[in-house]
Amino acid sequence: MRIKVLTLAVGAFVLTGCYHVSVVHNRPGVMQQGAPTVVDKPFSHSFVAGLVPPPEVNVKDQCPNGVSKVETRHSFVNGLVAALTNSLYTPIHVRVTCAP
């Protein structure tokens, strides 16, 4: 019985892992000036375990010089919400860093 509980606990811990994807676009010849503008969306709405993707993040107004970095990840809270909704609602954390 004890081994079953331990196996279940380890399996649950492994399955709750978060993931993080980062895309960086460094434009040559551009010097960094001050702190860049960051657009942060902690709950971009995605459904059915990500099969219905979140809407496009339009940052044209906030980033007139383009985008330098895009990060998407599932935080612990995003994973908890997905688990509570049986993966019907699976929010994704999106963070966009503007080019200087």
N, C-alpha and C positions, 0 to 999 in steps of 0.2 A: 504494500500500500504506500509506503514511504517513497519508494522509487518512482511510482506512478505520479505522485504529487510533485516530486522534484522534476521529473521529466516534463510535466505539464507547466510548471513554473518557468523552466528554462525555455520551453517552446513559446510561451506567451511573451517572455522577454525578448526573444529573438524576432518574433513577428511584429513587435511594436517599434522596430527601428525606423529612424527618420532618414530621409534622403535629401540630398542637396545637389542641384545642378547649377553651375555658374558658367556663363558665356561672357568672355571679355573681348572687347574690340579696342585695341590700342591704335589710335590714329597717329602716324608719324608726323613729327614737326609741330605738335601741339604741346605747349607747356602747361603744366598744372597751375592754376591760379586760385588760391583759396579753397574752401570746401565745396565740393561738387553738389549739385542738386540731386536729391534722392526721392524717388516716388515709391512709397511703401504701401502695398496692399496685402494685409495679413490674411484676409479671407476672400480670395478670388473663387467664385462659386463654380464648382465642378460636380458632376453627378455620375452615378453608376460606376464607381471605382475609376473615374477618370476617362471613361469612354465618351462622355459628353464633356468636352474640354471647357475651361473657363473662357469668358469673352476676351477678346483682344484688349490689351492695355494700350490705350492711345495716350502717348506722352509728348505729342508734337508741340503742344503749347508750353509744357514745362521744360522741354529739351530742344531749344531752337538750333543747337549745334549737333544734334543727333544723340545717340546712345553710346555710352562707353562700356557698360556692364549690365547684364540681366541675370538675376538669380531667381530660381524657383526651388521651393523646398516644401516638404511636409513637416511641420513642427509637431511637437508632442500633442499640443492642443488640437491641431488639425487632424492628427491620427485618432485622438480620443473622440472627436466629433464624428469622424468616419465610422469608428467602431460602434458608437451609440446609435448611428442610423443604419447599421448593417451595410455600409459602403454605398448607400443610395446618395448621400450627400458627402462629397469628399473635397473639402476646401484645400486650396493651395496658397502658400505664401509667395507672393511675387514682389521682388525689389528691383527697381530699375535705377541705375546711376547714370546721370546725364554726362555727356562729353563737355569738357570745359570750353 
